[in-house]
């Protein structure tokens, strides 16, 4: 059972990376440490599209104020994970 959190982390990360791959990165590589704004140049509309995809995929509701704490893809994983865990 100790592997479940890592599996969930990996699943959320892979889902996010899949959603973000349509955006060109400045470094050419999309990783957990990719900065959503600086590396992907995501604007608020693009970010909302990603969040809606995540909400639909995991059947969760993401609070809009959580984005104030999000800079990287991993930050977003860390914000999404507790919400996914609370629904399972």
MARBA-3410 file (N, C-alpha, C, O; in Angstrom, 1 decimal):
88
0.8,-1.2,0.0,0.0,0.0,0.0,0.9,1.3,0.0,0.4,2.3,-0.4 ~ 2.1,1.1,0.4,3.0,2.3,0.4,3.3,2.9,-1.0,3.7,4.0,-1.1 ~ 3.1,2.1,-2.0,3.3,2.5,-3.4,2.2,3.3,-3.9,2.4,4.0,-5.0 ~ 1.0,3.3,-3.3,-0.1,4.0,-3.9,0.1,5.5,-4.0,-0.2,6.1,-5.1 ~ 0.6,6.2,-3.0,0.8,7.7,-3.2,1.8,8.0,-4.4,1.5,8.9,-5.1
2.8,7.2,-4.6,3.7,7.4,-5.7,3.0,7.1,-7.0,3.2,7.8,-8.0 ~ 2.2,6.1,-7.0,1.4,5.8,-8.2,0.5,6.9,-8.6,0.3,7.3,-9.7 ~ -0.2,7.5,-7.6,-1.1,8.6,-7.8,-0.3,9.8,-8.3,-0.7,10.5,-9.2 ~ 0.8,10.1,-7.6,1.7,11.2,-8.1,2.1,11.0,-9.6,2.0,11.9,-10.4 ~ 2.5,9.8,-9.9,2.9,9.5,-11.3,1.7,9.7,-12.3,1.9,10.2,-13.4
0.6,9.2,-11.8,-0.6,9.3,-12.7,-1.0,10.7,-12.9,-1.3,11.1,-14.1 ~ -1.0,11.5,-11.9,-1.4,12.9,-12.0,-0.3,13.7,-12.9,-0.7,14.4,-13.8 ~ 0.9,13.4,-12.6,2.0,14.0,-13.4,1.9,13.6,-14.9,2.0,14.5,-15.8 ~ 1.7,12.4,-15.2,1.5,11.9,-16.6,0.3,12.6,-17.3,0.4,13.0,-18.4 ~ -0.8,12.7,-16.5,-2.0,13.3,-17.0,-1.7,14.8,-17.4,-2.1,15.3,-18.4
-1.0,15.5,-16.4,-0.7,16.9,-16.7,0.2,17.1,-17.8,0.0,17.9,-18.7 ~ 1.3,16.2,-17.9,2.2,16.4,-19.0,1.6,16.1,-20.3,1.9,16.7,-21.3 ~ 0.6,15.2,-20.3,-0.1,14.9,-21.6,-1.0,16.1,-22.0,-1.0,16.5,-23.2 ~ -1.6,16.8,-21.0,-2.4,18.0,-21.3,-1.5,19.2,-21.7,-1.9,20.0,-22.5 ~ -0.3,19.2,-21.2,0.6,20.4,-21.5,1.5,20.2,-22.7,2.1,21.1,-23.1
1.5,19.0,-23.2,2.5,18.7,-24.3,2.1,19.5,-25.6,3.0,19.7,-26.5 ~ 0.9,20.0,-25.7,0.5,20.8,-26.9,1.1,22.2,-26.8,1.1,23.0,-27.8 ~ 1.6,22.6,-25.7,2.3,23.9,-25.5,3.8,23.8,-25.7,4.4,23.0,-25.1 ~ 4.3,24.6,-26.6,5.8,24.6,-26.8,6.5,25.1,-25.5,6.1,26.1,-24.9 ~ 7.6,24.4,-25.2,8.4,24.8,-24.0,9.7,25.5,-24.5,10.2,25.2,-25.6
10.1,26.5,-23.7,11.3,27.2,-24.1,12.5,26.4,-24.1,13.5,26.5,-24.9 ~ 12.6,25.4,-23.1,13.7,24.5,-23.0,13.6,23.3,-23.9,14.6,22.6,-24.1 ~ 12.4,23.0,-24.4,12.2,21.9,-25.3,11.9,20.6,-24.5,11.5,19.6,-25.2 ~ 12.0,20.7,-23.2,11.7,19.5,-22.4,10.6,19.8,-21.4,10.6,20.8,-20.7 ~ 9.6,18.9,-21.3,8.5,19.1,-20.4,8.7,18.1,-19.2,8.7,16.9,-19.4
8.9,18.6,-18.0,9.2,17.8,-16.8,8.4,18.3,-15.7,7.6,19.3,-15.8 ~ 8.5,17.7,-14.5,7.8,18.1,-13.3,8.3,19.5,-12.9,7.5,20.2,-12.2 ~ 9.5,19.9,-13.2,10.1,21.2,-12.8,9.8,22.3,-13.8,10.3,23.4,-13.7 ~ 9.1,22.0,-14.9,8.8,23.0,-15.9,7.9,24.1,-15.3,6.9,23.8,-14.6 ~ 8.3,25.3,-15.5,7.6,26.5,-15.0,6.4,26.8,-15.9,6.6,27.0,-17.1
5.2,26.8,-15.4,4.0,26.9,-16.2,4.0,28.3,-17.0,3.6,28.3,-18.1 ~ 4.5,29.3,-16.3,4.4,30.6,-16.9,5.7,30.9,-17.7,5.6,31.2,-18.9 ~ 6.8,30.8,-17.1,8.1,31.1,-17.7,8.5,30.2,-18.9,8.9,30.6,-19.9 ~ 8.3,28.9,-18.7,8.7,27.9,-19.7,7.7,27.6,-20.8,8.0,27.4,-21.9 ~ 6.4,27.7,-20.3,5.3,27.3,-21.3,4.5,28.6,-21.8,3.8,28.5,-22.7
4.8,29.7,-21.1,4.1,30.9,-21.5,2.6,30.7,-21.4,1.8,31.3,-22.3 ~ 2.1,30.0,-20.4,0.6,29.8,-20.3,0.0,31.1,-19.8,0.4,31.7,-18.9 ~ -1.1,31.5,-20.5,-1.9,32.6,-20.0,-3.0,32.0,-19.2,-3.2,30.8,-19.1 ~ -3.9,32.9,-18.7,-4.9,32.5,-17.8,-6.0,31.6,-18.5,-6.5,30.7,-17.9 ~ -6.2,31.9,-19.8,-7.2,31.1,-20.5,-6.7,29.7,-20.7,-7.4,28.7,-20.6
-5.4,29.6,-21.1,-4.8,28.3,-21.3,-4.8,27.5,-20.0,-5.0,26.3,-20.0 ~ -4.5,28.1,-18.9,-4.4,27.5,-17.6,-5.8,27.0,-17.2,-6.0,25.9,-16.7 ~ -6.8,27.8,-17.5,-8.2,27.4,-17.2,-8.6,26.1,-18.0,-9.3,25.2,-17.5 ~ -8.2,26.1,-19.3,-8.4,24.9,-20.1,-7.8,23.7,-19.5,-8.4,22.6,-19.5 ~ -6.6,23.8,-19.0,-5.9,22.6,-18.4,-6.6,22.2,-17.1,-6.8,21.0,-16.9
-7.0,23.2,-16.3,-7.7,22.9,-15.1,-9.0,22.2,-15.3,-9.4,21.2,-14.6 ~ -9.8,22.6,-16.3,-11.0,22.0,-16.7,-10.8,20.5,-17.1,-11.5,19.6,-16.8 ~ -9.7,20.3,-17.9,-9.4,18.9,-18.3,-9.1,18.1,-17.1,-9.5,16.9,-17.1 ~ -8.3,18.6,-16.2,-8.0,17.8,-15.0,-9.2,17.6,-14.1,-9.4,16.4,-13.6 ~ -10.1,18.6,-14.0,-11.3,18.4,-13.2,-12.2,17.3,-13.9,-12.7,16.4,-13.2
-12.3,17.3,-15.2,-13.1,16.3,-15.9,-12.4,14.9,-15.8,-13.1,13.9,-15.5 ~ -11.1,14.8,-15.9,-10.4,13.6,-15.8,-10.6,12.9,-14.5,-10.8,11.7,-14.4 ~ -10.4,13.7,-13.4,-10.5,13.1,-12.0,-11.8,13.3,-11.3,-12.0,12.9,-10.2 ~ -12.8,13.9,-12.0,-14.1,14.2,-11.4,-13.9,14.9,-10.0,-14.5,14.5,-9.0 ~ -13.1,16.0,-10.1,-12.9,16.9,-8.9,-13.2,18.3,-9.3,-13.4,18.7,-10.4
-13.3,19.2,-8.3,-13.4,20.6,-8.5,-12.2,21.3,-7.9,-11.9,21.2,-6.7 ~ -11.5,22.0,-8.7,-10.3,22.7,-8.3,-10.6,24.2,-7.9,-11.2,24.9,-8.6 ~ -10.2,24.5,-6.6,-10.5,25.9,-6.2,-9.6,26.9,-7.0,-8.4,26.6,-7.2 ~ -10.1,28.0,-7.5,-9.3,28.9,-8.3,-8.2,29.5,-7.6,-7.1,29.9,-8.1 ~ -8.4,29.7,-6.3,-7.3,30.4,-5.5,-6.1,29.5,-5.3,-5.1,30.0,-4.8
-6.2,28.2,-5.6,-5.0,27.4,-5.5,-3.9,27.8,-6.4,-2.7,27.4,-6.1 ~ -4.2,28.4,-7.5,-3.2,28.8,-8.5,-2.2,29.8,-8.0,-1.1,29.9,-8.6 ~ -2.5,30.5,-6.9,-1.6,31.4,-6.3,-0.3,30.7,-5.8,0.7,31.3,-5.7 ~ -0.5,29.4,-5.5,0.6,28.6,-4.9,1.3,27.7,-6.0,2.1,26.9,-5.6 ~ 1.0,27.9,-7.2,1.5,27.0,-8.3,2.4,27.8,-9.2,2.0,28.8,-9.8
3.6,27.2,-9.4,4.6,27.8,-10.3,5.0,26.7,-11.3,5.0,27.0,-12.5 ~ 5.3,25.5,-10.8,5.7,24.4,-11.7,4.7,23.3,-11.9,3.6,23.3,-11.2 ~ 4.9,22.4,-12.8,4.0,21.3,-13.0,3.9,20.5,-11.7,2.8,20.1,-11.3 ~ 5.0,20.3,-11.0,5.0,19.5,-9.7,4.2,20.3,-8.7,3.4,19.6,-7.9 ~ 4.2,21.6,-8.6,3.3,22.3,-7.7,1.9,22.0,-8.0,1.1,21.9,-7.1
1.5,21.9,-9.2,0.2,21.6,-9.6,-0.2,20.2,-9.2,-1.3,20.0,-8.7 ~ 0.7,19.3,-9.4,0.5,17.9,-8.9,0.2,17.9,-7.4,-0.7,17.2,-7.0 ~ 1.0,18.6,-6.7,0.9,18.7,-5.2,-0.5,19.3,-4.8,-1.0,18.9,-3.7 ~ -1.0,20.2,-5.6,-2.3,20.8,-5.3,-3.5,19.9,-5.6,-4.5,19.8,-5.0 ~ -3.3,19.1,-6.7,-4.4,18.2,-7.2,-4.5,17.0,-6.4,-5.6,16.5,-6.1
-3.3,16.4,-5.9,-3.3,15.1,-5.3,-4.3,15.0,-4.1,-5.0,14.0,-4.0 ~ -4.3,16.0,-3.1,-5.2,15.8,-2.0,-6.7,15.8,-2.4,-7.5,15.1,-1.8 ~ -7.0,16.5,-3.5,-8.4,16.5,-3.9,-8.7,15.2,-4.5,-9.9,14.7,-4.3 ~ -7.8,14.6,-5.3,-8.1,13.3,-5.9,-8.2,12.2,-4.8,-9.1,11.4,-4.8 ~ -7.3,12.3,-3.8,-7.3,11.4,-2.7,-8.6,11.5,-1.9,-9.1,10.4,-1.4
-9.1,12.6,-1.7,-10.4,12.8,-0.9,-11.6,12.3,-1.6,-12.6,12.0,-1.0 ~ -11.5,12.1,-2.9,-12.7,11.5,-3.7,-12.6,10.0,-3.8,-13.5,9.4,-4.3 ~ -11.4,9.4,-3.5,-11.3,8.0,-3.7,-11.6,7.2,-2.4,-11.5,6.0,-2.4
END
